[in-house]
Amino acid sequence: MTAPTLSPVHFKHAIKTALAAVSTYALTVLFGLPQGYWAVISVIIVMQNNLGSSYQMGINRIIGTAVGAILGASCMALLGSGAMALGVGVGLTILVCAYFIHLHESFRMAGLTATIIILLTNQSETFVEYAVFRFLEISLGVAVALAFSALIWPSRAGRQFKQGVVKALHDEAAYYSILLACRISPDCDMHEEAATRKQLEATREANHALLEEAKKEPAGLSKQDHISVSLFNFTERIAEHLLSMESAVHNDDLEALHGLVAKEMDLLAQTTITVMTRIALAITQDRDPGPIDDLNRAVAAAEEGLSRIRKQHVLPTYDLEPVMRFFSYYYNMREVAVELTGMAERAALLEAA
């Protein structure tokens, strides 16, 4: 099992979070905030690995804190600080947040703030003072976290998202390579195939999350980000086609049909894998991947091979189901090539963006 490695991004995030925490603590001392550790805790919670995620986390924390502070103080005024106030305060806070769908990520923070106010208000402060101070402390922590996220080694979710698209292409090339090896040799490593598929699925899930974070950044999506979104959509369709090919690769009934055009099919698969890698490199370097005539020639050769076996009237000698599966397999191979053609044209726009 390979041990995880720390990247420069991890070190930068750790240093940035530590500096933000120390700065926040100094500010709470300067302003005389009675329980400044809430501000420091907020910094640690809000600081994420990109600006979009930090911004959304900060907004959620402020909203949740405000809702929890208001409702917690209200329950203190009406019911005191006992178990009844706690139950009503937390329950009511969650219901209020649930009513406003866009506050769903603030549920826990709102409930936590209400709990803090109801249970920890002491005799030296009124519940209103306590609620106001908790809101100010947490808001200070959020403000410092967002400032450090935006100004110190800023990491945009859009940039990470583009890197995720590149990773998806590499994962798809690796998965396609496994499928090709399994088609050529039934004795391929099924565990490696499953691991490669799992890695591709994890990358796709991560890219969906990064896209949502990029959309939440204050500046929104840049021109380059919009291009990355379209490239991401290409990788999503390619992944679906590859997953559809997997069942055909392991179907023994299709081996004889594959053998009729094995040379053309394997050439198309190998060329497609090469083009995937080439486009991934071009996206990384923000340059035009250039013409992909080799892929177009491979598709044309595969079409000629299929046309040949049709003219030879070979297909009627096979059962209908294997024939349909075989053509479904080829259709998905061809569609991957079509998607890559469109992807190459779209990736060329990064050079100007």
DRENROMAR-624479 format. One record per residue (C-alpha): x negated, y negated, z; residue in one letter. Coordinates in steps of 0.1 Angstrom, whole numbers, plus 5000, padded with zeros to 4 digits. Example, Ala and Ser with C-alpha at 12.3 -4.5 7.8 and 13.67 -1.06 7.14 Angstrom:
487750455078A
486350115071S
//
This chain:
500050005000M
498649664989T
498149415017A
499949075011P
497648785002T
497848425012L
497848174984S
496747804985P
500447724986V
500847905019H
497847715034F
499147385022K
502647455036H
501247555070A
498947245072I
501847015060K
504247155085T
501747125114A
500946765105L
504646685103A
505346845136A
502546655153V
503646325137S
507246375149T
506146455184Y
504046125185A
507145935173L
509446085199T
506845975226V
506645625210L
510345585210F
510845735244G
513346005232L
514046215263P
514046565246Q
511846505216G
511246875211Y
514546895192W
513046665165A
509946885163V
512147195160I
514047025132S
510846955113V
509847325114I
513347435103I
513647175074V
510147215060M
510547455031Q
508147555003N
509647314978N
511346974979L
514747084966G
515047344994S
513747105021S
516146835009Y
519247065010Q
518147205044M
517746855058G
521146745045I
522747055060N
521046995093R
522146635096I
525746715086I
525847005110G
524346805138T
526846515133A
529846745132V
528646945162G
527846635182A
531246475176I
533246785183L
531046885213G
531346545229A
535146555222S
535446895240C
533346765269M
535746465272A
538846685272L
537847015288L
534546955307G
531547175304S
532947515312G
533447835292A
536747695278M
535047395264A
532347605249L
534747845232G
536947575218V
534047355208G
532147615189V
535247765173G
536647425163L
533247325149T
533047635127I
536647585115L
536047225105V
532847315086C
534747605069A
537547375058Y
535047165038F
533547425016I
530447225008H
529447235045L
529247615047H
525447615051E
525847385082S
527947635102F
525247755125R
523647415131M
527047255139A
527947525163G
524447515179L
524647135184T
528147165200A
526747435223T
523747225233I
525946925242I
528547125261I
526047335281L
523047115286L
524446775293T
523046665327N
524346425353Q
521746155344S
523446105310E
526946085298T
528046335272F
528246055246V
524645945254E
523546305252Y
525246365218A
523746035204V
520246115216F
520446475201R
521646335168F
518846075167L
516146325176E
517246575150I
517646305124S
514146185131L
512746535126G
514646575093V
513446235080A
509846315088V
510146655072A
511546515040L
508846245039A
506046495042F
507746725017S
507946444991A
504646274998L
502146535010I
501346804984W
504846774969P
506047104954S
509047074931R
511447364928A
511547294891G
507847374887R
508147694907Q
511247784886F
509247754854K
506547984869Q
509348224879G
510448234842V
506848324832V
506848594859K
510148734846A
508648764811L
505548954825H
507849184845D
509949254815E
506849334794A
505749574821A
509249734823Y
509349764785Y
505949934785S
507250194810I
510250254789L
508050304758L
505850544777A
508850744788C
510250754753R
506950884739I
506351124768S
509051284790P
506451334817D
506250964825C
506050844861D
509650794872M
508550634905H
506550374886E
509550304864E
511850254894A
509250024911A
508849814879T
512649784876R
512949684912K
510249424908Q
512049274878L
515349264897E
513649084926A
512148824902T
515548764887R
517048714921E
514248474931A
514748274899N
518448234905H
517648094940A
514947864926L
517247724900L
519847634927E
517047464947E
515847274916A
519347144910K
519547004946K
516346794944E
517046424947P
515746344912A
517746634896G
516546834867L
513946674844S
513746724807K
511247004812Q
513447164838D
516347174813H
514047354789I
513047594817S
516747664823V
517247764787S
514147984788L
515548144820F
518748224802N
516748404775F
514948614801T
518248704817E
519648834785R
516449024777I
516549194811A
520149314805E
519149464771H
516149634786L
518349784814L
520749914788S
517850084770M
516850284800E
519550544799S
518850624762A
515150674770V
515850964793H
518551134772N
517151454757D
519851464730D
518251154714L
514751284710E
515451434676A
516951104664L
514150904678H
511651124659G
513151024626L
512050664630V
509550694659A
506750514640K
508950214633E
510650204667M
507350234686D
505849954665L
508749734673L
508449804710A
504649744711Q
504949424691T
507749304713T
505649354744I
502749164729T
505048874720V
506448864755M
502948814769T
502148554743R
505248344750I
504548374788A
501048234783L
502447954761A
504947854787I
502347844814T
500147614792Q
503147404780D
502247464744R
503847604712D
503547984711P
503347954673G
505048174647P
506048524656I
505948674621D
504549004635D
507749054655L
509948974625N
508049224603R
508449484630A
512149434631V
512349454593A
510349774593A
512749924619A
515649824597E
514049984567E
513550304587G
517250314597L
518250244562S
516150534550R
517750794573I
521150664563R
520450724526K
519151064534Q
522551154550H
520751284581V
523051134607L
526251334599P
524351654610T
524251514646Y
527051484671D
528751144673L
527851064709E
524051094704P
524250894672V
526150614690M
523650614719R
520750604695F
522150294676F
522950134710S
519350184719Y
518150024687Y
520649744689Y
519249644723N
515649664710M
516649434681R
518449194704E
515449164727V
513449064695A
516148814686V
516148664720E
512348634719L
512548454686T
514848194701G
512748174732M
509648094712A
511447814694E
512647674727R
509247714744A
507747494717A
509647204731L
507647214763L
504647064745E
506446744738A
508246734771A
//
